[in-house]
Amino acid sequence: MTKLVRWGILGTGRIAGLFSTDLKKTRDAAAMAVASRSYERAENFAAKHHIPRVYGCYEALAKDPEIDVIYIATPHSHHKEHTLLCLANGKHVLCEKPFAVNAKEARQMIAYARERNLFLMEAMWSRFNPVYQRAMQWVNEGLVGEVRMLKADFGFRTVWEPEGRLLNPALAGGSILDVAIYPLAMASHLFGLRPAAIHALAHMGASGVDEQAGIVLKYANGQLAVLASAIRTRIPNQALILGTEGLIWLPVFWRARLAVLWRSRKIPRITWGRIGYQYEAAEVGSCLRQNRIESTVMPLAESIAIAEIMDQVRAMIGMQYPGE
């Protein structure tokens, strides 16, 4: 492992652009190459983000001997294919969420990475943001008492593009995989990997994907996670961590800049912070320098558990993707 972590960017969409911008804020890391199915798109992306090498196919990036780790930012439906391509060519991988279309794919990806002794992590960027981590520190310090409930939602109204990534079943669209994964990951972090019971309802849109969904998870000690997701409805995008002695409010929790802690008869604690993809990139770099093939902050067992919950939710609402 060289001192500089040399990144490849696989995909040239909006999130890949945000990641590449924030990567510049990370010490000892740099984007060295980018690939797209269109050389022109890759070239334009490289010029915008000052990336030296350009490839018009993903395989060429995967084979580049001067790349240490590849960030995969293609549609959900292609995460497994592109992760396996990179791993097969000896590259460590940070794969954008959702990690895979389903738990079966996630297990295959993880087994292959472990077989080849390569680092692999789901890019759950909210897990690494400082405000989120401070809120979880408050929980661990017992400042809200015993956490009994999580209420969290994430949604927005996208334009009607049935062939686009969000609304197309062939690209594993829908609210569950795209945005419900964030409140599900928070519930997993607070209450453990596997709920005792799962209940879900959804509205299926004209394109054949879930446009909005409500999910309730019950855990072994009676804790509840009441969650909502949407891609055609505007909702608050907030999280409330509710305990026996207080509560924590995280507005726009998935990219939280603010957290507020309320406790009875005490002045609220407020924390502000920055957001960005640089924090998950720094975690990857730290793991690689320590020769670790898995993050303890976002472990692979948790990615499997979240995928299993999403599988069960989709079975309940009748959301199946082509080829499953």
C-alpha positions in Angstrom: 0.0 0.0 0.0 1.5 3.3 -1.1 1.2 6.3 1.1 -1.2 7.9 -1.4 -4.4 5.9 -1.7 -5.1 5.9 -5.5 -8.8 5.9 -6.3 -10.6 4.9 -9.5 -14.1 6.3 -10.0 -16.5 3.8 -11.8 -19.5 5.8 -13.1 -20.0 9.4 -13.8 -23.3 10.3 -12.3 -24.2 13.0 -9.7 -23.0 11.0 -6.6 -19.7 10.1 -8.3 -19.2 13.8 -8.8 -19.9 14.6 -5.2 -17.6 11.9 -4.0 -14.8 13.0 -6.3 -15.2 16.6 -5.1 -15.1 15.6 -1.4 -12.2 13.2 -2.0 -10.0 16.2 -2.4 -10.6 17.0 1.3 -9.1 13.7 2.3 -5.4 13.5 3.2 -3.2 11.1 1.3 -5.9 10.2 -1.3 -6.6 11.2 -4.9 -8.8 10.2 -7.8 -6.4 9.0 -10.4 -8.8 7.5 -13.1 -12.4 7.5 -14.1 -14.4 5.2 -16.3 -17.7 5.4 -18.1 -19.4 3.4 -20.8 -19.0 6.6 -22.8 -15.5 7.9 -23.3 -16.9 11.4 -23.8 -18.7 11.4 -20.5 -15.6 10.1 -18.7 -13.5 12.8 -20.4 -15.9 15.6 -19.4 -16.0 14.2 -15.8 -12.2 14.0 -15.6 -11.8 17.6 -16.9 -14.3 18.9 -14.3 -12.6 17.0 -11.4 -9.0 17.1 -12.5 -8.6 13.4 -12.9 -5.6 12.4 -15.0 -6.7 9.1 -16.7 -9.8 8.4 -18.6 -11.3 5.1 -19.7 -14.3 4.4 -22.0 -15.0 1.0 -20.4 -15.1 -0.3 -16.9 -12.8 -3.2 -17.5 -9.9 -0.9 -18.5 -10.2 0.9 -15.1 -10.4 -2.4 -13.2 -7.1 -3.5 -14.9 -5.2 -0.3 -14.2 -2.2 -1.4 -12.2 -1.8 2.1 -10.6 -5.2 2.0 -8.9 -5.6 0.8 -5.3 -9.4 1.1 -4.7 -12.4 1.7 -6.9 -15.5 3.6 -5.9 -18.6 2.1 -7.7 -21.4 4.6 -8.4 -23.4 2.8 -11.1 -27.2 2.0 -10.9 -28.2 -0.4 -8.2 -28.8 -3.2 -10.7 -25.1 -3.3 -11.7 -23.4 -3.1 -8.3 -22.7 -6.9 -8.1 -21.4 -7.1 -11.6 -19.1 -4.1 -11.2 -17.9 -5.1 -7.8 -17.0 -8.6 -8.9 -15.2 -7.1 -12.0 -13.0 -4.9 -9.8 -12.3 -7.6 -7.2 -11.4 -10.1 -10.0 -8.7 -7.6 -11.0 -7.3 -7.3 -7.5 -8.9 -3.9 -6.6 -10.3 -3.0 -3.2 -13.9 -1.7 -3.5 -16.2 0.9 -2.0 -19.6 0.2 -3.4 -22.4 2.8 -3.3 -25.5 1.9 -1.4 -27.6 -0.2 -1.7 -24.8 -2.7 -1.6 -26.7 -5.1 -3.9 -30.1 -5.7 -5.3 -30.7 -8.5 -2.7 -29.0 -10.4 0.1 -28.0 -13.3 -2.2 -26.0 -10.9 -4.3 -24.5 -9.3 -1.2 -23.3 -12.6 0.1 -21.7 -13.5 -3.3 -19.8 -10.2 -3.4 -18.6 -10.6 0.2 -17.5 -14.2 -0.3 -15.5 -13.3 -3.3 -13.8 -10.3 -1.6 -12.8 -12.5 1.4 -11.6 -15.3 -0.9 -9.3 -12.8 -2.6 -8.4 -11.0 0.7 -9.6 -7.6 -0.6 -11.3 -4.8 1.2 -15.0 -4.3 0.5 -17.5 -1.8 2.1 -20.9 -0.5 1.4 -20.8 3.3 1.0 -23.2 4.2 3.8 -21.8 7.8 4.0 -24.2 8.9 6.7 -22.6 6.5 9.2 -19.3 8.4 9.0 -20.5 12.0 9.2 -19.5 13.8 12.4 -22.9 15.0 13.5 -24.4 11.5 13.1 -21.5 10.1 15.1 -22.0 12.6 17.9 -25.6 11.7 18.1 -24.7 8.0 18.5 -22.1 9.0 21.1 -24.9 10.7 23.1 -26.9 7.4 22.9 -23.9 5.3 24.0 -23.3 7.7 26.9 -26.9 7.0 28.1 -28.0 10.6 27.7 -31.5 9.6 26.4 -31.8 6.6 28.7 -32.8 3.4 27.1 -33.7 4.0 23.4 -37.2 2.6 22.8 -38.2 4.0 19.4 -36.8 5.4 16.2 -39.0 7.5 13.9 -37.2 8.2 10.6 -38.2 9.0 7.1 -36.4 9.9 3.8 -38.2 11.0 0.6 -38.5 13.5 -2.2 -40.5 14.0 -5.3 -38.6 13.0 -8.4 -39.7 13.9 -11.9 -41.6 11.4 -13.9 -39.0 9.5 -15.9 -40.1 5.8 -16.0 -36.9 4.9 -17.9 -34.7 6.6 -15.3 -32.8 5.0 -12.4 -35.4 5.7 -9.7 -38.5 4.5 -11.4 -37.3 1.7 -13.6 -37.6 -1.9 -12.3 -34.8 -3.0 -14.7 -32.5 -0.7 -12.8 -33.7 -1.8 -9.4 -35.6 1.4 -8.8 -38.1 2.3 -6.1 -38.0 3.9 -2.7 -37.0 0.8 -0.6 -33.5 0.3 -2.2 -32.8 4.0 -2.9 -33.8 5.8 0.3 -35.4 3.4 2.9 -32.0 1.9 3.3 -30.9 5.0 5.3 -33.5 4.8 8.1 -33.1 1.0 8.0 -29.3 1.4 8.6 -30.0 3.7 11.5 -32.4 1.2 13.0 -29.8 -1.5 12.6 -27.2 0.7 14.3 -29.4 1.5 17.2 -31.2 -1.8 17.8 -29.1 -4.6 16.3 -29.0 -6.5 13.0 -32.2 -8.5 13.0 -35.6 -7.4 14.1 -38.1 -9.9 15.6 -40.9 -8.7 13.4 -41.3 -6.7 10.2 -44.4 -5.1 8.8 -44.6 -3.1 5.6 -47.1 -1.4 3.2 -46.4 0.5 0.0 -48.0 2.2 -3.0 -46.8 0.8 -6.3 -46.6 3.3 -9.1 -47.4 3.1 -12.8 -43.8 2.2 -13.7 -44.0 -0.9 -11.4 -41.8 0.2 -8.5 -42.7 1.2 -4.9 -43.2 5.0 -4.9 -43.7 5.2 -1.2 -43.6 2.8 1.7 -44.1 2.5 5.4 -42.1 0.0 7.5 -42.4 -1.0 11.1 -39.6 -3.1 12.8 -40.1 -4.6 16.2 -37.0 -5.8 18.1 -36.6 -8.5 20.8 -36.9 -6.1 23.8 -39.9 -4.3 22.4 -38.1 -1.4 20.7 -39.8 -0.1 17.5 -38.5 1.5 14.4 -41.2 3.4 12.5 -39.8 4.3 9.1 -41.0 5.8 5.8 -39.6 6.2 2.3 -40.7 7.9 -0.9 -39.5 9.0 -4.3 -42.7 10.7 -5.5 -43.8 12.4 -2.2 -42.2 15.2 -0.2 -41.6 14.2 3.4 -39.6 15.8 6.3 -36.4 13.7 6.1 -35.8 13.7 9.8 -35.0 11.2 12.5 -36.1 11.1 16.1 -34.3 8.8 18.6 -36.7 8.4 21.5 -35.5 7.2 24.9 -36.8 6.8 28.4 -34.9 10.0 29.6 -34.8 12.2 26.5 -34.7 12.4 22.7 -32.4 13.3 19.8 -33.6 15.2 16.8 -31.7 15.0 13.5 -33.2 17.1 10.7 -32.2 15.7 7.3 -30.6 12.9 9.2 -28.9 11.2 6.3 -26.6 14.2 5.7 -27.1 15.8 9.1 -25.5 19.1 9.9 -27.4 19.5 13.1 -28.4 17.3 16.1 -30.3 18.4 19.1 -30.5 16.5 22.4 -33.4 17.2 24.8 -33.6 15.9 28.3 -36.1 16.8 31.1 -35.3 20.1 32.8 -31.9 20.4 31.1 -30.7 22.9 28.5 -30.7 21.2 25.1 -27.4 20.1 23.7 -26.8 21.2 20.1 -24.0 20.1 17.8 -23.2 21.4 14.3 -20.9 19.9 11.8 -19.9 19.4 8.2 -21.1 16.8 5.8 -19.3 15.0 3.0 -18.1 11.8 1.4 -14.6 12.5 2.6 -15.3 10.8 5.9 -16.1 7.4 4.4 -13.1 7.7 2.0 -10.9 8.4 5.0 -12.2 5.2 6.7 -11.3 3.2 3.6 -7.8 4.7 3.5 -7.4 3.9 7.2 -8.5 0.3 6.7 -6.1 -0.2 3.8 -3.1 1.2 5.6 -3.9 -1.2 8.5 -4.3 -4.1 6.1 -7.9 -4.6 7.1 -10.4 -6.0 4.6 -13.5 -4.8 6.5 -14.6 -1.7 8.3 -15.8 -2.0 11.9 -17.9 1.1 11.5 -19.9 -0.3 8.5 -19.2 -4.1 8.7 -20.2 -6.5 6.0 -22.5 -8.5 8.3 -24.6 -5.4 8.6 -24.8 -4.9 4.9 -26.1 -8.4 4.6 -28.6 -7.9 7.4 -30.0 -4.7 5.9 -30.3 -6.4 2.5 -32.2 -9.3 4.1 -34.7 -6.8 5.7 -35.2 -5.1 2.3 -35.8 -8.5 0.7 -38.5 -9.3 3.3 -40.1 -5.8 2.9 -40.1 -6.2 -0.9 -41.7 -9.6 -0.6 -44.5 -8.1 1.6 -45.2 -5.3 -0.9 -44.8 -7.4 -4.0 -41.8 -5.7 -5.4 -39.7 -8.1 -7.5 -37.0 -7.1 -10.0 -36.4 -8.7 -13.4 -34.1 -11.8 -13.1 -34.7 -12.3 -9.3 
